[in-house]
Amino acid sequence: MNASVRMHSEVRIEGLDTESPTIAFQNNRCCESREIDSDGNIVAAATASADRMFFTNLRGSQTVDPEGGVIEGIPGSIQIDVVGSAGMPLIAGAPDIDYSGTLIVDRAEGNVLFRGAVSQFPAFEVYFFVNDGTTVSLAQLPPLVSLDLFGAESRSVDVSTRILV
């Protein structure tokens, strides 16, 4: 949880066993980027802003369709959206690293799902844990193409696993 990362988004949802779960905590942060010269000396350092990284729209199983109407999700589930964008602070005009999606907790079946998209570079990881238990890896995605950072995230992600309590 405290590893050095380019971008980190974390949310704690309480009351999943109730009709009114709430966001108890969210932590969105970027770690320091460093420019190193040929001798290995740090010549510049900066940290990107996390102001475009957040969780939003905690809800039940229904989602508003952007084309109009309502999309029915997994009955009894809880959903929350996450978005994140941040650029390399040491390079003017550097493209953003992006991610977006929906984290779904299927309370009836005991599953956690993430559906969304990420940039093709760098690597992305998704983890969760329940009641301060063991951390479970939901996804570990290696980098694909480092030159495909311009524009929105283009790599689809659709992963799920059982909740271990």
C-alpha positions as CSV (number, residue, x, y, z in Angstrom):
1,M,0.0,0.0,0.0
2,N,2.9,2.4,0.6
3,A,5.1,1.4,-2.3
4,S,6.5,4.1,-4.5
5,V,4.2,4.4,-7.6
6,R,3.5,6.8,-10.4
7,M,-0.2,7.0,-9.4
8,H,-2.2,5.4,-6.5
9,S,-6.0,5.4,-5.9
10,E,-7.4,3.8,-2.8
11,V,-10.9,3.8,-1.3
12,R,-12.5,2.4,1.8
13,I,-16.2,1.7,1.7
14,E,-18.0,1.0,5.0
15,G,-21.4,-0.5,5.5
16,L,-21.4,-2.9,2.6
17,D,-23.8,-5.1,4.6
18,T,-26.3,-2.2,4.9
19,E,-28.6,-0.4,2.5
20,S,-26.5,2.8,2.8
21,P,-22.7,2.1,2.3
22,T,-20.5,5.2,2.6
23,I,-17.0,6.2,1.4
24,A,-15.1,6.3,4.7
25,F,-11.7,7.2,3.1
26,Q,-10.0,7.8,-0.2
27,N,-6.4,8.4,-0.9
28,N,-5.3,9.5,-4.4
29,R,-1.6,10.3,-4.7
30,C,1.4,10.5,-7.1
31,C,4.9,9.8,-6.0
32,E,8.0,11.8,-6.9
33,S,9.5,11.6,-10.4
34,R,13.2,12.0,-10.7
35,E,15.5,13.0,-13.5
36,I,18.9,11.3,-13.2
37,D,22.1,12.3,-15.1
38,S,24.5,9.8,-16.6
39,D,26.4,9.4,-13.3
40,G,23.2,8.5,-11.4
41,N,22.8,11.8,-9.7
42,I,19.4,13.3,-9.2
43,V,19.3,16.5,-11.2
44,A,15.5,17.3,-10.9
45,A,12.6,16.0,-8.9
46,A,8.9,16.8,-8.9
47,T,5.6,15.3,-8.0
48,A,2.5,15.4,-10.3
49,S,-0.7,16.7,-9.0
50,A,-3.4,14.2,-8.0
51,D,-6.2,16.6,-8.5
52,R,-7.6,14.6,-11.5
53,M,-7.7,11.3,-9.5
54,F,-10.9,10.5,-7.5
55,F,-13.6,8.0,-6.7
56,T,-17.2,9.1,-7.4
57,N,-20.8,8.0,-7.7
58,L,-21.1,5.3,-5.0
59,R,-24.4,3.6,-5.8
60,G,-26.3,0.4,-5.9
61,S,-26.7,-1.9,-8.9
62,Q,-28.2,0.7,-11.3
63,T,-26.1,3.0,-13.6
64,V,-27.3,5.8,-15.7
65,D,-26.8,5.1,-19.4
66,P,-25.0,8.0,-21.2
67,E,-27.4,7.4,-24.1
68,G,-30.4,7.8,-21.8
69,G,-32.2,5.5,-19.4
70,V,-30.9,3.2,-16.8
71,I,-28.6,0.1,-17.0
72,E,-29.4,-2.7,-14.5
73,G,-26.2,-4.1,-13.0
74,I,-25.8,-7.1,-10.7
75,P,-28.8,-7.2,-8.3
76,G,-27.8,-6.1,-4.8
77,S,-24.3,-5.0,-5.8
78,I,-22.5,-1.8,-4.8
79,Q,-20.6,0.2,-7.5
80,I,-18.2,3.1,-7.4
81,D,-16.4,4.8,-10.3
82,V,-12.8,5.8,-10.3
83,V,-10.9,8.1,-12.7
84,G,-7.3,9.1,-12.8
85,S,-5.1,11.2,-15.0
86,A,-1.6,12.6,-14.3
87,G,1.4,13.5,-16.4
88,M,5.1,13.4,-16.0
89,P,5.9,16.6,-14.1
90,L,9.4,16.9,-15.3
91,I,8.5,17.0,-19.0
92,A,6.4,19.9,-20.3
93,G,3.6,18.6,-22.5
94,A,4.1,15.0,-21.4
95,P,1.0,12.9,-22.2
96,D,-1.1,11.7,-19.2
97,I,-1.3,8.3,-17.8
98,D,-5.0,7.5,-17.6
99,Y,-7.4,5.0,-16.0
100,S,-11.1,4.9,-15.5
101,G,-13.7,2.3,-14.5
102,T,-16.2,0.9,-12.1
103,L,-15.4,-1.2,-9.1
104,I,-18.3,-3.5,-8.3
105,V,-18.9,-5.5,-5.1
106,D,-21.4,-8.3,-5.7
107,R,-22.6,-8.8,-2.2
108,A,-24.9,-11.7,-3.0
109,E,-22.3,-13.9,-4.8
110,G,-19.2,-12.6,-2.9
111,N,-17.3,-11.3,-6.0
112,V,-15.3,-8.1,-6.6
113,L,-15.1,-6.9,-10.2
114,F,-13.4,-4.1,-12.0
115,R,-14.5,-3.0,-15.5
116,G,-12.8,-0.1,-17.2
117,A,-9.8,1.0,-19.2
118,V,-6.2,2.0,-18.6
119,S,-3.4,3.5,-20.7
120,Q,-1.1,1.0,-22.4
121,F,1.9,2.2,-20.4
122,P,3.0,1.8,-17.6
123,A,2.1,-1.3,-15.7
124,F,-1.2,-1.2,-13.7
125,E,-2.2,-3.2,-10.7
126,V,-5.6,-3.6,-8.9
127,Y,-5.8,-4.9,-5.4
128,F,-8.5,-5.2,-2.7
129,F,-9.0,-6.5,0.8
130,V,-12.0,-7.1,3.0
131,N,-12.2,-6.2,6.7
132,D,-8.4,-5.6,7.0
133,G,-7.8,-9.1,5.8
134,T,-5.3,-10.5,3.2
135,T,-4.7,-8.3,0.2
136,V,-5.9,-10.0,-3.0
137,S,-4.6,-9.2,-6.5
138,L,-7.5,-8.5,-8.9
139,A,-5.2,-7.6,-11.9
140,Q,-1.6,-7.1,-12.8
141,L,-1.2,-5.7,-16.2
142,P,2.3,-5.3,-17.7
143,P,3.0,-2.3,-19.9
144,L,2.3,-2.7,-23.6
145,V,3.3,0.2,-25.9
146,S,4.9,3.2,-24.3
147,L,4.3,5.4,-27.3
148,D,0.5,5.1,-27.0
149,L,-0.1,7.5,-24.2
150,F,-1.7,10.3,-26.2
151,G,-5.4,10.4,-25.9
152,A,-7.7,8.6,-23.6
153,E,-7.0,5.2,-22.0
154,S,-7.4,2.5,-24.7
155,R,-6.7,-0.9,-23.0
156,S,-9.9,-2.6,-21.7
157,V,-9.9,-4.2,-18.3
158,D,-12.6,-6.6,-17.1
159,V,-11.5,-8.7,-14.2
160,S,-13.2,-10.4,-11.2
161,T,-12.4,-12.7,-8.3
162,R,-14.1,-14.1,-5.2
163,I,-14.0,-12.2,-1.9
164,L,-11.9,-14.0,0.7
165,V,-13.2,-13.3,4.2
